[in-house]
Amino acid sequence: MNRTRAEILESRRRLNSDYGELFDAVAALLFHHDPIGIIFEGDTNTDEYEPEARTILPRLRDCHSADDVQSVVHSEFVRWFGEDTAGSQEHFKKTASEIWQLWQQRLANPPKSC
């Protein structure tokens, strides 16, 4: 299903509303680790992994450990790019551990509502 620019922007607005800075932090973390090797030296397109962050974040609520996050991140990358491109689940261990840390910080310090 192809989404319009307006639909994508609305989806991003909702995610920012629901997750605040966590969305940007997870997308930046994925960009930094570049788990499937799509970022080239000097690339500043930091929104490259936003679609994956968008599908990972809602699933964090069901995670109880970094291992759970690793399974989620791997499954999302398999869904987005296929098993051959995503690689093994072990490939996502460090990324998942850091996402888990961000998630734990978020749970310990939830954003203040207006």
GIDA-V132200 format. One record per residue. N is the residue number from 1. NEAR is the number of other C-alpha atoms within 12 Angstrom. Layout:
n={N;N}
near={NEAR;NEAR}
This chain:
n={1;2;3;4;5;6;7;8;9;10;11;12;13;14;15;16;17;18;19;20;21;22;23;24;25;26;27;28;29;30;31;32;33;34;35;36;37;38;39;40;41;42;43;44;45;46;47;48;49;50;51;52;53;54;55;56;57;58;59;60;61;62;63;64;65;66;67;68;69;70;71;72;73;74;75;76;77;78;79;80;81;82;83;84;85;86;87;88;89;90;91;92;93;94;95;96;97;98;99;100;101;102;103;104;105;106;107;108;109;110;111;112;113;114}
near={4;7;11;10;10;11;13;16;16;14;22;26;18;17;26;24;18;21;32;22;24;34;35;30;30;41;36;28;30;36;29;26;26;29;32;29;19;21;20;15;11;7;14;13;17;23;25;27;33;30;29;33;38;34;25;37;37;23;23;34;18;17;24;19;21;26;25;24;35;30;29;34;46;36;28;32;32;22;19;22;21;15;17;14;20;24;22;20;26;20;24;33;25;24;34;36;29;28;38;36;25;29;33;21;16;24;17;11;15;16;16;12;9;4}
